[in-house]
Amino acid sequence: MKPSLNTQELPLFRVGEGQDTHRTIAGRPLVLGGVTVESDFGLDGHSDADVLLHAIIDALLGAVGRGDIGEWFPNTSNEWKDADSAKLLLHVWQKLSSDGWRLQNLDCTICAESPRLGAWKPLIRKRIAELLNVGPDQVNVKAKSGEAVGPVGRNEAITATAVVLLAGTPKTES
């Protein structure tokens, strides 16, 4: 006789994808992945405009079907004006993890013509792992240039993408 398998105890796996773009602007710090990067410019946005953490938030929310960053933190609300995106990520992740989700891995890419991010990637990776309470081996950060093409290549914008794999036996499904 074959043993029965209780499918309610098996984890669910969910994949989420996120993307964000912000224009470059003088006179503002450049924050990427919760790390302030040395640069002559920052990013324009309602919050601190951390394009990478915004993409990660959208990937997490997308994986569990809970909307997007704009629904959780509207840019029309003074409550989120100049907000630290690390706090936004922590708020979302605390909710999802308390609902039974665990991060299996995160892969993300920052597209920026400048500054060159090679030396910053380990710091960004470490910071994201800390925020999500996972090991650095579960987080990958890549950096690409714009190859002098389009808004990224002309240094007018920075974009970021993120893909997450979550596993869990969620307490609630919304």
Phi, psi and omega per residue, in radians:
M1 nan 2.285 -3.121
K2 -1.371 2.313 3.119
P3 -1.167 2.511 3.128
S4 -1.409 2.631 -3.109
L5 -1.957 2.151 3.112
N6 -1.446 1.770 -3.065
T7 -1.196 -0.301 3.105
Q8 -1.226 -0.330 3.135
E9 -1.625 -0.191 3.122
L10 -1.311 2.421 3.110
P11 -1.237 2.593 2.971
L12 -1.549 2.585 3.045
F13 -2.056 2.370 -3.137
R14 -2.368 2.435 3.082
V15 -1.932 2.396 3.085
G16 -2.295 2.594 -3.132
E17 -2.212 2.429 3.093
G18 -2.389 2.658 3.138
Q19 -2.569 2.531 3.051
D20 -2.638 2.701 3.120
T21 -2.449 2.380 3.028
H22 -2.372 2.516 3.068
R23 -1.266 2.593 3.032
T24 -1.371 2.633 -3.127
I25 -2.637 2.450 3.107
A26 -1.296 2.687 2.998
G27 1.418 0.288 3.138
R28 -2.353 2.526 3.093
P29 -1.164 2.572 3.060
L30 -1.655 1.991 -3.140
V31 -1.995 2.134 3.135
L32 -2.303 2.095 3.129
G33 1.104 0.523 3.134
G34 1.421 0.146 -3.128
V35 -2.064 2.312 3.055
T36 -1.432 2.049 -3.057
V37 -1.723 2.367 3.092
E38 -1.090 2.185 -3.104
S39 -2.878 2.771 3.074
D40 -1.461 -0.039 -3.103
F41 -2.584 2.932 3.030
G42 -2.197 -2.782 -3.138
L43 -2.069 2.508 -3.122
D44 -1.502 2.267 3.105
G45 -3.113 2.948 -3.119
H46 -1.204 -0.709 3.086
S47 -1.623 -2.627 3.061
D48 -1.320 -0.040 3.054
A49 1.121 0.574 3.100
D50 -1.258 1.626 -3.036
V51 -1.015 -0.601 -3.116
L52 -1.276 -0.823 3.113
L53 -1.122 -0.574 3.086
H54 -1.116 -0.733 3.105
A55 -1.127 -0.687 3.123
I56 -1.143 -0.760 3.099
I57 -1.015 -0.808 3.128
D58 -1.101 -0.652 3.109
A59 -1.127 -0.766 3.123
L60 -1.089 -0.833 -3.130
L61 -1.136 -0.672 3.118
G62 -1.126 -0.643 -3.121
A63 -1.061 -0.578 -3.086
V64 -1.899 0.155 3.062
G65 1.170 0.715 -3.106
R66 -2.049 0.687 3.021
G67 1.441 -2.552 -3.090
D68 -2.492 3.045 -3.061
I69 -1.027 -0.633 -3.141
G70 -1.141 -0.502 3.083
E71 -1.317 -0.620 -3.121
W72 -1.411 -0.626 -3.059
F73 -2.363 1.305 -3.052
P74 -1.058 2.429 3.129
N75 -1.356 0.083 3.046
T76 -1.676 -0.055 -3.086
S77 -1.724 2.224 3.079
N78 -1.115 -0.390 3.124
E79 -1.021 -0.546 -3.060
W80 -1.803 0.077 3.122
K81 -1.083 2.176 -3.139
D82 1.058 0.397 -3.121
A83 -1.117 2.562 3.026
D84 -1.319 2.025 -3.089
S85 -1.099 -0.427 3.064
A86 -1.079 -0.672 3.104
K87 -1.182 -0.632 3.095
L88 -1.122 -0.788 3.117
L89 -1.078 -0.785 3.131
L90 -1.040 -0.723 3.126
H91 -1.046 -0.852 -3.140
V92 -1.138 -0.821 -3.066
W93 -1.155 -0.654 3.094
Q94 -1.078 -0.699 3.112
K95 -1.143 -0.837 -3.095
L96 -1.174 -0.736 -3.131
S97 -1.207 -0.596 3.085
S98 -1.198 -0.379 3.066
D99 -1.486 0.026 3.041
G100 1.827 0.155 -3.137
W101 -1.604 2.496 3.072
R102 -2.223 2.445 3.101
L103 -1.387 2.165 3.034
Q104 -1.525 -0.852 3.034
N105 -2.842 2.798 3.132
L106 -2.348 2.264 3.052
D107 -2.169 2.207 -3.103
C108 -2.424 2.734 -3.114
T109 -2.342 2.325 3.027
I110 -1.874 2.256 3.078
C111 -1.931 1.961 -3.118
A112 -2.586 2.331 3.061
E113 -1.224 -0.731 3.045
S114 -2.627 2.729 -0.080
P115 -1.277 2.859 3.051
R116 -1.221 2.319 -2.953
L117 -1.870 0.031 -3.089
G118 -0.883 -0.819 -3.115
A119 -1.264 -0.354 -3.101
W120 -1.549 -0.357 -3.052
K121 -0.988 -0.777 3.124
P122 -1.066 -0.675 3.121
L123 -1.165 -0.731 3.128
I124 -1.128 -0.781 3.132
R125 -1.033 -0.807 3.141
K126 -1.079 -0.758 -3.116
R127 -1.128 -0.761 3.128
I128 -1.106 -0.748 3.113
A129 -1.051 -0.720 3.094
E130 -1.080 -0.805 -3.115
L131 -1.077 -0.648 -3.099
L132 -1.630 0.014 3.110
N133 0.975 0.839 3.095
V134 -2.297 2.966 3.076
G135 -1.303 2.637 3.121
P136 -1.057 -0.394 3.111
D137 -1.234 -0.150 3.104
Q138 -1.681 0.000 -3.094
V139 -2.188 2.310 3.033
N140 -2.197 2.356 3.121
V141 -2.169 2.170 3.074
K142 -2.015 2.676 3.075
A143 -2.256 2.356 3.115
K144 -2.262 2.657 3.033
S145 -1.649 3.017 3.096
G146 -1.585 0.026 -3.140
E147 0.903 0.592 3.114
A148 1.057 0.460 -3.124
V149 -2.094 2.378 3.032
G150 1.213 -3.018 -3.100
P151 -1.034 -0.647 3.107
V152 -1.188 -0.804 -3.128
G153 -1.119 -0.502 3.084
R154 -1.532 0.096 3.133
N155 1.128 0.504 3.106
E156 -1.607 -0.293 -3.071
A157 -2.719 2.820 2.968
I158 -2.206 2.395 3.094
T159 -2.094 2.802 3.066
A160 -2.564 2.566 3.032
T161 -2.241 2.704 3.123
A162 -2.581 2.500 3.043
V163 -2.260 2.289 3.120
V164 -2.137 2.643 2.951
L165 -2.088 2.092 3.106
L166 -1.930 2.609 3.013
A167 -2.289 2.622 3.087
G168 3.101 2.944 2.962
T169 -2.109 1.322 -2.978
P170 -1.064 2.492 3.113
K171 -1.284 -0.581 -3.125
T172 -2.345 2.592 3.003
E173 -2.065 2.105 3.101
S174 -2.000 nan nan
